[in-house]
Amino acid sequence: MDGKAKVRSGGEVDLWSEIIGASDQPSTNAPLIQPVYQRRRRTSHPTPSDSDHPLLLQPTNSNRLSFAAANNKRVSWNRSLSIRGRISIAVAPCLANQPQQKQPRRRGKPPVPKGKAAEHSSLDKERAYFQEVDAFELLEESPSPKHFGTWATGNQTVTDPIPHVSSRLEKWLFSKKINFSCGPSTTLSKILETPAAPMDPIYTSGLDLSSVKTPEKFSPVSVIDADQGCEDIDAAIKKLSLASKSTSSHLDRIDPFTALLGICEQPEPMKFLDLFSKYCAPESIAKIGEGTYGEAFRAGNTVCKIVPFDGDFPVNGELQKKSEELLEEAVLSQVLNSLQEFEKNDSNACTTFIETIDLKVCQGSYDAALIRAWEKWDEKNGSENDHPKEFPEKQRYLVFVLQHGGKDLESFVLENFDEARSLLVQVTAALAVAEAAYEFEHRDLHWGNILLSRNGSVTVKFILEGKQISFRTYGLSVSIIDFTLSRINTGENILFLDLSQDPYLFKGPKGDKQSETYRKMKEVTEDHWEGSFPRTNVLWLVYLVDILLLKKTYVRCSKNERDMRSLKKRLDKYDSAKEAILDPFFEDLFVNN
Ligand SMILES: Nc1ncnc2c1ncn2[C@@H]1O[C@H](COP(=O)(O)OP(=O)(O)OP(=O)(O)O)[C@@H](O)[C@H]1O
């Protein structure tokens, strides 16, 4: 690689050289690609031609009843414009013409400050940046990758084929395996050529549940199948023969909702308060953020992200997610969780991907304590979301109980260049670790998906292909969230989102760094999203460098900027975060353990 890490002085050469050595070895880790399960894309509004201009967007499935439409708080795609103080002459007059219908939200592209006043010192610079971007054709806010749902043409809907239930269940079973046996899969062991805890085979001629359960954490449960009434999950699963992947009508008898309950280790959905009271007193619940799909509440030391699903009406202008989509996200987050376990992983480990502490399915209308918290936040920040008081009794939600990761990069005020490079090295190292472990690509690492906090730490540890490495943090802790677009090879399955079904994602404004990054990813993957292209991680690193140069203000000198610009140039040559982490830019941050 260009400018490969130089030999360090003061006896620090060994470990750094070892790392370099490790990466110089020819890669033997091309895994055997086994069945490919792609996350189902719901392709709702708009058709590509509809989406050529945001003002032509029509509400999804306008024939559906929607309390969202009645609520009609604001036109969401304008939200980042208004909150960020960006002036867009093009859209302003048109708002008046469209007051009655809530537009589908443009999820985080570019991400919005989620109600936080953007009062920090970089605002003027950022405004200038946006003005510059606006000078390009302002087609729309960077588009959402999530047009889940169905293509709608008039009243006719055509549903995408969805993965077979058996594949979803395999993934679920596999995730139990990951979760409880705490080691990479056998395939991954081979990939990494490191010893790993042996795993029992999952796929037997008949399904042996003993191989997928741990007695202490998973016991047979009764499940309520919405369509078929009560059924013991063991009995239901025993009807499956995972060895036989042929189409078989009984495979469809386990619905994804049941599987989701299974992954959450629940016999049935629970009440919000029963869940929240595990973490805090109800009166202390506070809303801390919102996204298109999720409402995030602080509960004690955790963050509970509530995502409504399976309802037949839109929320926040988008169709609700389906059980199977959430099942995928649940599996993915559990796989990444396994990286947290340093004691059990001697191959690859890091703590940078947000920890999912628990996953639970809830049902019912919003609890009074949550509504109070929601309204309080709304008063202060002005929510873009629909008021949750109107959810019906039968509404289902998946609650992600997450580690609290701090503030997103967009609103976090970085103090100096050391913090900026600490951020870069932590993201790069985390991506390198996840690439090595699971061929992971985040594919959506915009500044809303990087959370930051100051924790007084001096260094942070990673294990990369068996080598323990530490970097100086300057007190900054980084967490990566939102794996919706991510691709991962669990060793058994590949989970990915087929972005070729979402042409809208690639039509963001010219010159907008985030939109350009989606387009570059498309070039790199040639629209084959199931494949492994770790270069996409590098594209997001380039994006981050741009953000740090153009959109964030902090104390820095011209040499710092030059260094960052040369890093950006060199990043152009790397094909993976694993290569990028060896860049000389990070060398000073490396600490010999
Ligand atoms: N673990 C966390 N720690 C702290 N804040 C969080 C955490 N998870 C989410 N948040 C807050 O909640 C907001 C919404 O979360 P997130 O972006 O995951 O939701 P979403 O519905 O998936 O959003 P999107 O609109 O990007 O699809 C985040 O911007 C952040 O402010």
The ligand as an SDF file (V2000), in Angstrom:
LIG
                    3D

 31 33  0  0  0  0  0  0  0  0999 V2000
  -28.0020    3.8000   21.2910 N   0  0  0  0  0  0  0  0  0  0  0  0
  -28.3200    5.0730   21.2170 C   0  0  0  0  0  0  0  0  0  0  0  0
  -27.7670    5.9710   22.0400 N   0  0  0  0  0  0  0  0  0  0  0  0
  -28.1060    7.2780   22.0010 C   0  0  0  0  0  0  0  0  0  0  0  0
  -28.9960    7.7720   21.1330 N   0  0  0  0  0  0  0  0  0  0  0  0
  -29.5790    6.9230   20.2750 C   0  0  0  0  0  0  0  0  0  0  0  0
  -29.2690    5.5340   20.2570 C   0  0  0  0  0  0  0  0  0  0  0  0
  -29.9900    4.9520   19.2980 N   0  0  0  0  0  0  0  0  0  0  0  0
  -30.7200    5.9110   18.7410 C   0  0  0  0  0  0  0  0  0  0  0  0
  -30.4820    7.1000   19.3180 N   0  0  0  0  0  0  0  0  0  0  0  0
  -31.0950    8.3860   19.0010 C   0  0  0  0  0  0  0  0  0  0  0  0
  -32.3250    8.1550   18.3480 O   0  0  0  0  0  0  0  0  0  0  0  0
  -32.2660    8.6670   17.0260 C   0  0  0  0  0  0  0  0  0  0  0  0
  -33.0370    7.7610   16.1110 C   0  0  0  0  0  0  0  0  0  0  0  0
  -32.4260    6.4930   16.0840 O   0  0  0  0  0  0  0  0  0  0  0  0
  -32.1760    5.7440   14.7170 P   0  0  0  0  0  0  0  0  0  0  0  0
  -31.4620    6.6530   13.7870 O   0  0  0  0  0  0  0  0  0  0  0  0
  -31.5510    4.4540   15.0180 O   0  0  0  0  0  0  0  0  0  0  0  0
  -33.7050    5.5310   14.2990 O   0  0  0  0  0  0  0  0  0  0  0  0
  -34.2540    5.1760   12.8780 P   0  0  0  0  0  0  0  0  0  0  0  0
  -35.7290    5.2370   12.9260 O   0  0  0  0  0  0  0  0  0  0  0  0
  -33.6060    3.9180   12.4150 O   0  0  0  0  0  0  0  0  0  0  0  0
  -33.7130    6.4120   12.1020 O   0  0  0  0  0  0  0  0  0  0  0  0
  -33.6510    6.6160   10.5740 P   0  0  0  0  0  0  0  0  0  0  0  0
  -34.5100    7.8080   10.3220 O   0  0  0  0  0  0  0  0  0  0  0  0
  -32.1760    6.8870   10.3630 O   0  0  0  0  0  0  0  0  0  0  0  0
  -34.1460    5.3420    9.9430 O   0  0  0  0  0  0  0  0  0  0  0  0
  -30.7800    8.7870   16.7170 C   0  0  0  0  0  0  0  0  0  0  0  0
  -30.5320    9.8060   15.7960 O   0  0  0  0  0  0  0  0  0  0  0  0
  -30.1880    9.1340   18.0570 C   0  0  0  0  0  0  0  0  0  0  0  0
  -30.3500   10.5170   18.3270 O   0  0  0  0  0  0  0  0  0  0  0  0
  1  2  1  0
  2  3  1  0
  2  7  2  0
  3  4  2  0
  4  5  1  0
  5  6  2  0
  6  7  1  0
  6 10  1  0
  7  8  1  0
  8  9  2  0
  9 10  1  0
 10 11  1  0
 11 12  1  0
 11 30  1  0
 12 13  1  0
 13 14  1  0
 13 28  1  0
 14 15  1  0
 15 16  1  0
 16 17  2  0
 16 18  1  0
 16 19  1  0
 19 20  1  0
 20 21  2  0
 20 22  1  0
 20 23  1  0
 23 24  1  0
 24 25  2  0
 24 26  1  0
 24 27  1  0
 28 29  1  0
 28 30  1  0
 30 31  1  0
M  END
$$$$
